[in-house]
Amino acid sequence: MYRDALHRDGNVDFTGLIARTHYLFQKHPDARERWQARYAWILVDEIQDINLVEYRIIATLGAKERCMKFFGDMHQTIYEWRFAQPRQVIEAFEREFQPRRLSLRINYRCSQRLIDASNAMRKAFIPSQDPFPEATGGQPDGEITLNSFETSAAETQAVVSQVAAWQKNGISRGQIAVLSRQNRTLVEISTALKAAEIPHLVAEDFDFFRRQEVKDVTALLEHLVCPFRRHPILRLLKRFGAKAGALDAFEKSAQGTGLQLGYLTRGAKGDPLHPLIEALKNG
């Protein structure tokens, strides 16, 4: 059912992009050679997050010119749940292209203290033979403190007290951020901040793409680009007054015929076969 829906709406999901490209290069030499001739240099960033099938596509593209550069950090592999295979990819790359390996160890982005803390945690939890980053040697700035609490309520109160203390000491709201892995935790903290009359902004409350008018505009643009997708035209028809029951009845009656709502919005005078008939008349 999922594949049928993709085909009906003219969509390809992420896995399909990879699988179809790999299939194309394997089965169609003319397409493979055309794409190989298109690129003189290939650079791949975040190489630790790709798998062997993705690598095969990249290696195929670079097989002719053999000018390929990979950048990545084995300690930052976060897509193993999406079947990333960093070790196997690097081994295949070294075996097939004999690249020169350079270790870029200096971190110019973070302070010494933050890098020291990050390295200490990673060495404890991610045993590795790969080099860890080093700081530029500047002065440490800021402090990292670790606190633990028995209950979420105690943690919330501690956060509120800390924010209040910072503001009392002259630190502006623009310099304070509260981050959490769970939205529920942020809701609790926001409620406590309101009770303490501490002004704050909840970024989740201003999710741009959840706004009604933005969804409508996005649906309109998507329909103009991909007229046969079901959801954009359904949303637009309902927004302009079409009854949900009538739309459901049409789809039910058209089931199995190949006729879809999007077709009726594209042809002249609402006839989905009009372009085909005109083409037939013109030979």
C-alpha positions as CSV (number, residue, x, y, z in Angstrom):
1,M,0.0,0.0,0.0
2,Y,2.9,2.4,0.8
3,R,4.6,1.7,-2.5
4,D,1.3,2.1,-4.4
5,A,0.7,5.5,-2.7
6,L,4.2,6.7,-3.6
7,H,3.7,5.6,-7.2
8,R,0.3,7.2,-7.4
9,D,1.5,10.6,-6.1
10,G,4.7,10.6,-8.1
11,N,6.9,10.5,-5.0
12,V,10.1,8.8,-4.1
13,D,11.2,8.4,-0.4
14,F,14.7,8.6,0.9
15,T,15.4,4.9,0.6
16,G,13.9,4.9,-2.9
17,L,16.3,7.7,-4.0
18,I,19.3,5.6,-3.0
19,A,18.0,2.2,-4.3
20,R,16.8,3.6,-7.7
21,T,20.0,5.5,-8.3
22,H,22.1,2.4,-7.5
23,Y,19.9,0.3,-9.8
24,L,20.2,2.9,-12.6
25,F,24.0,2.8,-12.5
26,Q,24.1,-1.0,-12.3
27,K,21.7,-1.7,-15.2
28,H,22.1,1.3,-17.6
29,P,25.7,1.9,-18.7
30,D,24.7,4.9,-20.8
31,A,23.2,6.7,-17.8
32,R,26.2,5.7,-15.6
33,E,28.7,7.1,-18.1
34,R,26.7,10.3,-18.7
35,W,26.8,11.0,-14.9
36,Q,30.4,10.0,-14.5
37,A,31.4,12.5,-17.2
38,R,29.6,15.3,-15.4
39,Y,31.8,15.6,-12.3
40,A,35.6,16.3,-12.2
41,W,35.7,16.6,-8.4
42,I,33.6,14.9,-5.7
43,L,33.7,16.0,-2.1
44,V,31.6,14.2,0.5
45,D,31.0,15.8,4.0
46,E,29.9,13.9,7.1
47,I,31.1,10.6,5.6
48,Q,30.5,8.8,8.9
49,D,26.8,9.0,8.2
50,I,26.6,7.1,4.9
51,N,26.2,3.3,4.2
52,L,27.8,1.1,1.6
53,V,25.1,1.5,-1.0
54,E,25.4,5.2,-0.8
55,Y,29.2,4.8,-1.1
56,R,28.8,2.6,-4.2
57,I,26.9,5.5,-5.9
58,I,29.6,8.0,-4.9
59,A,32.4,5.6,-6.0
60,T,30.7,5.0,-9.3
61,L,30.4,8.8,-10.0
62,G,34.1,9.2,-9.2
63,A,35.4,6.1,-10.9
64,K,36.5,8.0,-14.1
65,E,38.2,11.1,-12.7
66,R,39.2,9.5,-9.3
67,C,39.3,12.9,-7.7
68,M,37.5,12.3,-4.4
69,K,37.7,13.8,-1.0
70,F,35.9,12.5,2.1
71,F,35.5,14.5,5.3
72,G,34.1,13.2,8.6
73,D,34.6,12.3,12.2
74,M,34.0,8.8,13.4
75,H,33.1,10.0,16.8
76,Q,30.1,11.8,15.4
77,T,28.3,8.8,13.9
78,I,24.6,9.5,14.7
79,Y,22.8,7.7,11.8
80,E,23.6,4.1,12.5
81,W,19.8,3.7,13.0
82,R,19.6,4.5,9.3
83,F,22.2,1.8,8.5
84,A,25.3,4.1,8.4
85,Q,28.5,1.9,8.0
86,P,31.4,4.3,8.5
87,R,34.1,1.7,9.1
88,Q,33.1,-0.4,6.0
89,V,32.9,2.8,3.9
90,I,36.3,4.0,4.9
91,E,37.8,0.6,4.3
92,A,36.3,0.3,0.8
93,F,37.4,3.9,0.0
94,E,41.0,3.1,1.0
95,R,41.0,-0.2,-0.8
96,E,39.6,1.2,-4.1
97,F,41.1,4.7,-4.3
98,Q,44.2,4.6,-2.1
99,P,43.6,8.1,-0.7
100,R,46.0,10.1,1.5
101,R,44.6,10.4,5.1
102,L,44.9,13.8,6.9
103,S,43.9,14.3,10.5
104,L,42.4,17.7,11.1
105,R,42.6,17.8,14.9
106,I,42.4,21.5,15.8
107,N,38.9,22.7,16.8
108,Y,38.6,26.5,16.2
109,R,34.9,26.6,17.2
110,C,34.9,25.7,20.9
111,S,36.7,26.7,24.0
112,Q,39.3,24.6,25.7
113,R,37.0,23.7,28.6
114,L,34.2,22.5,26.3
115,I,36.6,20.4,24.2
116,D,38.1,18.9,27.3
117,A,34.7,17.9,28.7
118,S,33.6,16.5,25.4
119,N,36.8,14.4,25.0
120,A,36.5,13.1,28.5
121,M,33.0,11.9,28.0
122,R,33.7,10.4,24.6
123,K,36.8,8.5,25.8
124,A,34.7,7.1,28.6
125,F,31.7,6.0,26.5
126,I,33.1,5.6,22.9
127,P,36.5,3.8,23.0
128,S,38.3,4.7,19.8
129,Q,41.6,4.7,18.1
130,D,40.8,7.8,16.1
131,P,42.3,11.1,17.2
132,F,40.3,13.4,19.4
133,P,40.1,17.1,18.7
134,E,42.3,19.7,20.3
135,A,41.6,23.3,21.1
136,T,43.6,26.2,19.8
137,G,45.1,26.8,23.2
138,G,43.2,29.9,24.2
139,Q,42.1,30.7,27.7
140,P,39.3,28.6,29.1
141,D,36.0,30.5,29.3
142,G,32.8,29.7,31.1
143,E,32.1,26.9,33.5
144,I,30.4,23.5,33.2
145,T,28.6,22.2,36.2
146,L,26.8,18.9,36.6
147,N,23.7,18.7,38.9
148,S,21.4,15.8,39.6
149,F,17.9,15.9,41.1
150,E,15.6,13.3,42.6
151,T,12.5,14.6,40.8
152,S,11.6,16.6,37.7
153,A,9.9,19.2,40.0
154,A,13.2,19.8,41.9
155,E,15.1,20.1,38.6
156,T,12.5,22.6,37.2
157,Q,12.7,24.7,40.4
158,A,16.5,24.7,40.1
159,V,16.4,25.9,36.5
160,V,14.0,28.7,37.4
161,S,16.1,29.8,40.4
162,Q,19.3,29.8,38.2
163,V,17.6,31.9,35.5
164,A,16.3,34.3,38.1
165,A,19.8,34.6,39.6
166,W,21.4,35.3,36.3
167,Q,18.9,38.0,35.4
168,K,19.4,39.6,38.8
169,N,23.1,39.7,38.1
170,G,22.6,41.6,34.9
171,I,22.7,38.8,32.3
172,S,20.2,39.5,29.6
173,R,17.5,37.1,28.4
174,G,19.3,36.9,25.0
175,Q,22.2,35.2,26.7
176,I,20.2,32.5,28.4
177,A,18.8,29.3,26.8
178,V,17.2,26.3,28.3
179,L,17.5,23.1,26.2
180,S,15.9,19.7,26.7
181,R,15.6,16.5,24.9
182,Q,11.9,16.3,25.7
183,N,9.2,19.0,24.9
184,R,7.3,17.9,28.0
185,T,10.2,19.0,30.2
186,L,10.3,22.4,28.5
187,V,6.5,22.8,29.0
188,E,7.0,22.2,32.8
189,I,9.9,24.7,32.9
190,S,8.0,27.3,30.9
191,T,5.0,27.0,33.3
192,A,7.3,27.5,36.3
193,L,8.9,30.5,34.6
194,K,5.5,32.1,34.1
195,A,4.6,31.4,37.7
196,A,7.8,33.2,38.8
197,E,6.9,36.1,36.4
198,I,10.1,35.6,34.4
199,P,9.6,36.7,30.8
200,H,10.8,34.1,28.2
201,L,10.2,32.9,24.7
202,V,9.2,29.3,23.9
203,A,10.5,28.6,20.4
204,E,8.1,25.7,19.9
205,D,5.2,28.2,20.2
206,F,6.3,29.9,17.0
207,D,6.7,26.9,14.7
208,F,6.4,28.6,11.3
209,F,5.3,25.6,9.3
210,R,2.4,24.8,11.6
211,R,0.7,28.0,10.9
212,Q,-2.6,27.6,8.9
213,E,-1.8,30.2,6.2
214,V,1.7,28.7,5.7
215,K,0.3,25.2,5.3
216,D,-2.2,26.6,2.7
217,V,0.5,28.4,0.7
218,T,2.8,25.3,0.8
219,A,-0.1,23.1,-0.4
220,L,-0.7,25.5,-3.3
221,L,2.9,25.6,-4.3
222,E,3.2,21.8,-4.1
223,H,0.1,21.4,-6.2
224,L,1.5,23.7,-8.9
225,V,4.7,21.7,-9.0
226,C,3.3,18.2,-8.5
227,P,-0.4,18.4,-9.6
228,F,-1.1,14.7,-9.1
229,R,-0.3,14.5,-5.4
230,R,-3.4,13.8,-3.3
231,H,-2.9,15.7,-0.1
232,P,-2.2,19.2,-1.4
233,I,-5.3,19.3,-3.7
234,L,-7.5,17.8,-0.9
235,R,-6.4,20.5,1.5
236,L,-7.0,23.3,-1.1
237,L,-10.4,22.0,-2.1
238,K,-11.5,21.8,1.6
239,R,-10.1,25.3,2.3
240,F,-12.2,26.7,-0.6
241,G,-15.4,25.1,0.7
242,A,-15.5,21.6,-0.8
243,K,-17.3,19.2,1.5
244,A,-15.3,16.4,2.9
245,G,-18.1,13.9,2.3
246,A,-18.3,14.8,-1.4
247,L,-14.6,14.4,-1.8
248,D,-14.7,11.0,0.0
249,A,-17.6,9.9,-2.2
250,F,-15.7,10.8,-5.4
251,E,-12.5,9.0,-4.3
252,K,-14.5,5.9,-3.3
253,S,-16.4,5.8,-6.7
254,A,-13.2,6.4,-8.6
255,Q,-11.2,3.7,-6.8
256,G,-9.6,1.3,-9.2
257,T,-10.1,3.5,-12.2
258,G,-6.9,5.5,-12.0
259,L,-8.8,8.7,-11.9
260,Q,-7.7,11.1,-9.2
261,L,-8.7,14.5,-7.9
262,G,-5.6,16.2,-9.1
263,Y,-6.3,15.2,-12.7
264,L,-9.6,17.1,-12.7
265,T,-7.8,20.4,-11.9
266,R,-5.4,20.3,-14.8
267,G,-7.3,19.5,-18.0
268,A,-9.3,22.0,-20.0
269,K,-12.9,22.2,-18.8
270,G,-12.2,19.7,-16.1
271,D,-11.6,16.9,-18.6
272,P,-8.6,14.9,-17.5
273,L,-8.3,13.3,-20.9
274,H,-8.4,16.6,-22.8
275,P,-4.6,16.8,-23.4
276,L,-4.5,13.2,-24.6
277,I,-7.5,13.7,-27.0
278,E,-5.9,16.8,-28.4
279,A,-2.6,15.0,-28.9
280,L,-4.4,12.2,-30.7
281,K,-6.1,14.7,-33.0
282,N,-2.7,16.2,-33.8
283,G,-1.2,12.8,-34.7
